[in-house]
């Protein structure tokens, strides 16, 4: 008897990955990928093209029973009444809406910023920052009012791809899930309901006008979105059951099998600390977003704009290979001889400094060496993530160990230095496409329609421990204060 196969898609910032797994065991059968263009603004058709290429790379979907799409969060996709994309999507890491975020906070607070932060946190669990969809809609209303006036539906990257896979063309067939909806800034993950008043505030329209805009229906964690239609090449997908999909961070948590009380630190394009919780958080500081997860629980989350690309940039500066960079960083002494790198290379979200730049401090003739520079880049990235861990802890979430994941874990230096700088034991599973794996697990869950997701047995992670090095973080905070003072 042949195995039932499921597919999981990760339509991320940089690429589209797809895995085919055995629905019963989770065993990997095959995988494929295709690239997305660079930039913080992209036409969704590029995601559709890349998905088709990834399907080709994986050998097609003829033998697959169900598919779910995990995707980058927050990206603003606006559609007109005919279902056509009005303008290229603004991605999560597009910071042009930073001013809009500040305006929305003050407006909901009746002119008071602190009151506004508290009001947003109570309403949707998150305080607006440039990443969230709600701020991008305000930017659209202010800077492209003609485009804003044409908006008939708003959705997110994974919503749009699932909709294209459905193939009906009907806006009312748009669906999402709690995890991705909770990252819009106009969805309450506790009540599981959209806040049309906040959508109206963002678009500068009346609540009655906001009621007319189609928003994706939020499905349950294992509720089917419907059958497939056709892919980009016109291939029949009607045999597929489509899952609700999920946001990338929720997908990664599901792929890792994290349950309540467990926390992941993901080093991808961004850096993410995500803790599965049975209770929601409402952080008026805005550092921790009160998102939902992909199982019906919550996912308090702190996200940085800067992730593994900090190391890519340092490697490029040094002109070395990945292996050579690892060797340089690991050979240098802890503390990098006094060099400190604060890696706000694309602005930053934690802390919320979208216009900030990175700095390198403590330079002398003696310590400005390739090894110390490599070490400082790794330590700076991990200090940034340690601050994100502290932000989540401040919301009452206990964190005694973490699971390290994401592309950044392929660097030996990152794993080796993480326990000392993060200050807790680190579990490091073998590299895998966690978001795509989570989407595949969700697809299998849709097929079984049980109370709990499939209990796929993961391989035992590598357990890493070290004596904490608080002086490295102290030096980092001294350097970071220079940016906070002048930003």
C-alpha positions, 0 to 999 in steps of 0.5 A: 500500500503506497503512502499518502503524501502531503506538500508544504510550501514556504513562500519566504522573502527570498525564495519559495521552498516546497517539501513532500512528506509522508502524511503518517510519519513525516518522512521527507520524500523530496523537496525543491525550491525557486528564488524570489527577486530581491527587494522590499516591494514585489509583484505577487505574480513573482511568488506564483511564478516561483511556486510553479518552478518549485513544483517543477523542481519537486517533480510535480504534485500528481501523487500528493493528497493535500497541500498547505502554504506557509508564507512571510507575514504582514506583506500587503496584497491589495486587490480590485473588484476583479481580483487584480493586484492593484500595486506590488506588495509591500513586504514586512521589511519595507520600512516606508510606513514607519511614519504611518505606524507612529500616526496610527498609535497617536490617533487611536490614543486620542493624541496621546502616544502612551494611551495609543500604544495601550489601546492597540495592545488591548485591541489586537495584541500588537502595537503598530510598527512598520512591518504590520499590514495596517501601517502599509494600508495607511501609507497607501491611503496617504501616498497613493490615494487613487490605488487605495480607492480601488481596494476591494480586498486585502490579503497576505502573501500566503492567503493570495497563493492559496487563493490562486491555487483554488483558482476560482477567482472569487474574492469571497473565496479568500481564506487565511488562518489565525496566525497570519491574520494576527499579524495584520494589526486589524485582527483580534486573535483572542476574539478571532475577529477582524477589527473593521474600525481599525481597518477604516482608521488605516485607510481613512474611510468610514466603518461602513466602507470598511465593511465592504472590503473583503478580508480573508475568512480565518479558518481553524487550524485543520480546516480545509480551504477547499480543492485545488484548481490549476497551477501557473502552467495550467496543470490540474490540481483538483485532486489536492485538498488545500489547508488554511496555511499559516504565517512563517513563524507559526509554521516553523513552530508547528514544524518543530513540534513546539508546545506551550512553554517552549521557545524558538530562536530563528535566524533567517532574513529576520531574527525571531523569538517565538514562544508558544503560550496558552494565554495571549500577551498585550505588550504596550511597549510594542516590542512583543507582538501578541500573535496566534500560533497554528494550533489554536494557541498563542505565539508571543513574538519579538522580531528583529529586522536583522537576521542571518544576513548580518553574517552574510554582509560580514562574510562579503566584507572579508571576502571569505567562504562560509567555512573560512568565516566560521574558522575566523570567528571561532579562533578569535577570543570571546569579546572580539578583542573589544570590537562591538558590532551593533547590527542595525543594518536595515534599521531595526524593529526590536528596538523600534528604530526603523531609520537606524544604521549599524555601528562598529565600536572599540576599534584599535590598531591591535584589534581590527583584524579579520577574526575579531571582525567576524567574531564581533558580527556573530556576537552582535547578532546573538546579543540582538536576539538575547535582547529579543528573548528578554523582551518576551520574558518581560511579558511573563513568559518563562524561557529556560532553554531555546530551540535554534533554527533558521538558515543562520544555524548552518553557520558553525560559529552561530551555534557554538557561541549561542549558549554563552550569549543567549544565556540558556541551553540551546537545542539545535535540530538538524537543518531543515525547511521548518516553515515548509515542514510546518505547512506539510504537517498542517496539510496532513492534519487537514486530512486526518481532521483530529484534535491534535496535529500529527505526532511526527517524531523528529530526530534528536537535536544537538544540545549545546551548553556554555557558561553565560558571558554577560560582559559581552552583552554589557559591552553591546548595550553600551554601544547600542546606547550610542544609537539610542541616544542619537536616533 
